[in-house]
């Protein structure tokens, strides 16, 4: 059995006109996205577009002013982050947030803190060790001794230990060498082939478009375009939507 659960609805995740504010600043402006079971969906956009805020709002880390977040048709809005995780979402945060003084095995077990099936946890730990062999041979090693790419694998493995329906990844290629980025994205495609549903936010446009079934282009807190790789690359306004250029070629000011 997989180390994650499968959704049954047509849309596993629905974000419906979500608005988030930080004081007087509007961080998300009526954002709507959908994720179907088994998909890899990416959200791309420049720094400050609101991509991380979107993931944090889905997870309940930041409150929404309006709109809704639905998992399998059930609203997650207003739930604490732990309750959202128990419903089936797991976040791999930007920067990985590995506990360097704990062992690799201890970091993985932290991902299972919402579970109480001890035997199942140990079985899944073995599966993670097989899925990521570099972690399997380093279970007793302090996680701080791992390379950046190995720590990213550990962060993904830790999220999988929660048995999520959907895994959210925040900038998984950030700070990694190109060959390591290849490894991380090969891992995501392998996980998808085994049935995992993935939502990933990225500034690495090329990598996100290559990997995702569908991509949303986000800028200044709003969704500007969406579609498959082919649809977006052939769209006449794709670069304008991403970079915010006016028809004259001058960058538009953010609202």
FIROGU-928814 format. One record per residue: residue in one letter; x, y, z of N, C-alpha, C in turn. Coordinates in steps of 0.02 Angstrom, whole numbers, plus 50000, padded with zeros to 5 digits. Example, Ala and Ser with C-alpha at 12.3 -4.5 7.8 and 13.67 -1.06 7.14 Angstrom:
2
a506604971650390506154977550390506604983550390
s506424988850354506844994750357506455000250394
//
This chain:
255
x500424994050000500005000050000500445006250000
x500205011749968500595017949967500635021150036
x501115025550045501195028950109500785035350109
x500265035450069499815041250067499125038850050
x498625043150061497935041250048497715044449983
x497215041349951496975043849887496305047449897
x496205052849859495575056449862495055053049816
x494415054349831493885051149793493485056049751
x493525062549767493135067449731493485069249665
x493105072349619493405074549557493965079449570
x493845084249615494365088649638494585086449707
x495215084649715495465083249781495505089649821
x495785094849790495845101449823495515106749780
x495115110949812494815116749779494955122949822
x495295127749793495395134249825494935139049789
x494465142049825493925145849795493945153249816
x494185157549771494185164849781494475166649850
x495065164049863495385165049928495715171949931
x495575175449986495885181949998496235181850066
x496855184050067497245184550128497535191550133
x497495194350192497775201050204498265200850262
x498795204750255499255206150310499155213550327
x498715214850374498535221750388498185224850329
x498455230350303498145233650245498395230750179
x498875226250182499165223350121498765217150100
x498535217050038498185211250012498695206449982
x498785200650013499285195849991499005191049939
x498375189049946498035184849897497395188349877
x497275188749812496705192549785496225187849748
x495795184549785495295180249754495585174449715
x496075171049744496425165649710495995159349708
x495925156449649495565150149640496005145249602
x496095139249630496465133949595496115127349610
x496245122349567495985115649577496535110549567
x496515105149607496985099649600496585093149598
x496665089349545496325083049535496765077349561
x496465072149591496875066649616497355063849564
x497985062949583498495060149539498885065249499
x498695071549503499025076849465499645079349501
x500105082149461500595086949486500385093749458
x500225098349503500025105149484500545109949512
x500765114649471501255119549494500955126549494
x501215130649538501055137749541501715141449533
x501785145249480502405148849466502285156349471
x502825159949479502785167149483503405169949514
x503525176449506504125179449533504105179849609
x504665181549639504695182449711504195187749733
x503815186249786503325190949810502645190349777
x502555185249734501915184449699501355182049745
x501535179049802501035176349848501005168749848
x501495165449817501475158249811501515154749879
x501995156849920502065153749986501465155350030
x501205161350024500605163250062500025158650044
x499965156849981499435152349959499495145649995
x500095142749997500185136350031500045137050106
x500275142450136500165143450208499425144350224
x499065147650178498345148450189497985141750182
x498195137650134497885131050126497995126850189
x498595127350218498765123450277498495126450342
x498195132350338497935135550399498455139150440
x499045140250412499575143850447499405151250452
x499105153950398498875160850398498125160850386
x497745165250418497015165250410496805168550345
x496255166250318495965169350258495425174350278
x495405179950242494885184850255494225182750223
x494275179450164493675177050130493875171450082
x493365168250053493485162650009493455156050047
x493685150750015493645144150046494195139650021
x494355134550061494815129250043494465122650057
x494385118550005494025112250012494475106349996
x494465101350039494815095050027494295089550023
x494255086149966493735081149955493045084049967
x492955090449950492315093649957492155096350026
x492605095450074492495097650143492935103650158
x492645108850188493015114950201493545114050255
x494125116950242494675117050290494735123850324
x494345128650301494435135550323494315136150398
x494785139450432494725140550503494995135050546
x495185129350516495465123850556496195125350574
x496415123350633497125123950650497545119450605
x498185121150599498625117550553498655110150568
x498665108150631498695101050648498075097450622
x497485100650627496875097550602496885096950527
x497165101950493497235101650420497675095750401
x498225094850438498675089250424498315082550435
x497905082150486497535075950500497015074550445
x496795079750410496325078850355496665076050293
x497335076650289497685073650233498155078050194
x498355083850221498835088150187499495088150224
x500045088450185500715088750215501115093850176
x501475098150212501865103550181502605102150188
x502965102650132503695102850132503885110150125
x504095113450180504185120650178504805122950140
x504795129150121505395132150090505965131750140
x506555129750116507125129150161507155122550198
x506645118350189506635111350214506505110750289
x506805115250331506685115150403506825108350434
x507395105550416507625099350446507925100750515
x507825096250563508125096950629508815093650626
x509335097850620510005095450606510315091250660
x510125092350724510425088550778510075081850789
x509485081050760509135074550764509375070050707
x509305063550717509505058950664509005059150606
x509215056250551508775055650493508145051850513
x508215046350549507645042450570507175046250616
x507465050150661507055054250707506675059650669
x506995062650619506645067550578506065064350541
x506165058450514505625055050479505045053450526
x505195051150585504665049450633504275055650655
x504585061450653504215067650669503635068750621
x503715066350559503175067050511502565062950528
x502655058050572502105053550590501795055250657
x501925061250683501675062950750500915063350753
x500575064250696499845064450696499545057450694
x499965052250689499735045350685499825041750751
x499425036550762499505032550823499555025150809
x499675023350745499765016350726500495014650724
x500775012750781501495011850787501775006850736
x501435001250727501694996250680501674998950609
x501155002650592501115005750525501655010850514
x501815014550566502345019650561503015016250545
x503165010850580503795007350568503825004350498
x503255001850474503234999150406503355004650355
x503045010350366503125015950319503835018750322
x504145018450381504845020650386505285016250343
x505145009750342505525005150299505415006850225
x504785008450208504635010050138504995016450116
x505005021450161505365027650145506105026250135
x506385021950177507095020250171507235016750105
x506755012850080506835009550015506735014549958
x506265019049967506115024049916506695028949907
x507015030749963507575035349962508185031749993
x508535027749953509085023649980509605027650018
x509735033849996510245037850030510035039250102
x509385039550115509145040550184509175033950222
x509035028550187509035021950220509695020150251
x510245022150219510905020450246511155025750296
x510755030950307510955036250352510455037550408
x510035032550422509505033550472509775035750540
x510365033450558510645035150623511105041150622
x511175044250563511625050050556511255056450572
x511585061350605511255067850615511065070950548
x510445073350544510195075950480510595081850455
x510925085450501511335091150481511935089250440
x512105082750439512675080350400512495079050327
x511845079250311511625077950243511755083950197
x511835082550133511895087950084511205091150074
x511205096750038510575100250026510065095849990
x510285092249939509835087849903509585082049946
x510025079349989509815073950034509325076550085
x509425082650109508945085650156508275086850123
x508265088550059507625089350024507265082650019
x507625077350005507325070650005507055068950074
x507425070850126507205069550194506565073450209
x506525079650187505925083650199505325080650164
x505425078050103504885074750067504685068350103
x505185064350123505045058150159504685059450224
x504875064650260504545066450323503805068050310
x503665071850256502975073450240502575067150222
x502885062550187502545056350168502365052050229
x502755052750282502625048850342501955050650374
x501665056350356501015058250382500445054850344
x500595050950292500105047650249499615052750218
x499875057750184499435063050158499055060950095
x498495064350083498155063850019498495068349968
x498765073849992499065078949949499685081649983
x500235082049947500845084949974500975091649940
x501125096749980501255103449956501995104849963
x502315107249910503035108649912503145115949896
x503535119249939503675126349932504405127249908
x504485129049845505145130349815505645124649826
x505485118549803505935112949817506615113349783
x506695117549732507335118149698507775123749726
x507515127449774507875133349799508545131449829
x509075134649804509745133749832510085127249812
x509795123449766510095117049747510445117549680
x510955113549670511315113249607510865110049554
x510985111549490510555108849436510475101349437
x511015097649449510965090349450510535087949508
x510575091449564510175089649622509435091349609
x509315096849575508625098649556508325093149512
x508735090549465508505084949424508285079149467
x508685077549518508535071949562507885073149599
x507795079149625507185080749663506565080049619
x506605082749558506015082449515505905075449485
x506435071649476506345064649458505975060949514
x506135062649576505805059649633505055061349633
x504895067549618504185069649617503805065849563
x504105064949505503765061249452503685053949471
x504175051149505504105044249527503545043549578
x503495048449624502955048249673502275048949640
x502235053249589501615053849552501425047249518
x501925043849490501785037549456501525032249504
x501655033249569501415028549620500755030849651
x500475036449625499815038549646499775044649690
x500335047749706500325053649750500115059849711
x499715064049742499505070449714499945075849743
x500175080549700500685085349720500495092349697
x500565097149742500505104249725501175107549743
x501505110449693502165113249704502185120549680
x502485124949721502585131849701503325132749685
x503465136549633504155137049607504275143849575
x504905146149579505135151549537505485148749475
x505695142449479506025139149423505495137249371
x505345141949326504795141049279504895135049234
x505485134249207505615128849161505485122049193
x505755121149253505675114749287504945113449305
x504595118549328503895117749347503465115949287
x503575119349231503175117949171503315110949144
x503945108749148504125102049123503795096549164
x503715097749229503495092449274502745092249283
x502425097949284501715098349303501245096349247
x500675093549267500135092349219499795098849200
x499735103249250499445109949239499825114949282
x499845121149260500205126349296499785132549301
x499805135749359499505142249370500055147549373
x499955153049338500435158649339500155163849387
x500555165549437500335170049491500775176249493
x500455181949502500835188249509500425193049552
x500775196449597500475201349643499825198649674
x499865192349697499315189549736498725186949697
x498775186649631498215184449590498445179449538
x497985175149516498115170549461498015174249396
x498535174449354498515178049291498325173349233
x498605167349233498475162449180498505155449209
x498235150649173498315143649192498255139349130
x498555133349134498515128749078499075123749079
x499105119649028499645114849020500265118648996
x500835115148995501455118048972501365120848901
x501075116748858500995118848788500535124848782
x500005124948821499535130548818499855136948842
x500235136548896500545142648923501095145248879
x501535140748854502095143048813501855145948746
x501265143948723501005146648661500555152648672
x500425154348735499975159948749500335166448737
x500045171148701500395177448685500535181748745
x500175180748800500265184948859500635181348916
x500955175748900501275171848954501825175848989
x502285178748952502825182448983502555188649018
x502055191848989501765197749022501445195749088
x501105190049089500775187749150501285186149204
x501855183249185502365181349234502765187349259
x503015191249211503465196649228503125203349240
x502495204049217502135210249228502345215749182
x502465214249118502645219349070502025222149036
x502045228449024501515231648986501625230448912
x501125231948869501215230948797501805234748768
x502025240148801502595243948777503265240948797
x503225235648841503835232348863504105234948928
x503745239648960503955242349025503615238549081
x503985237249133503705233649189503155237749222
x502595234549237502055237849270502195238149345
x501955243149377502035243649449501525239149483
x501705236349539501265231949575500705235949606
x500085233349606499545237049637499605236949712
//
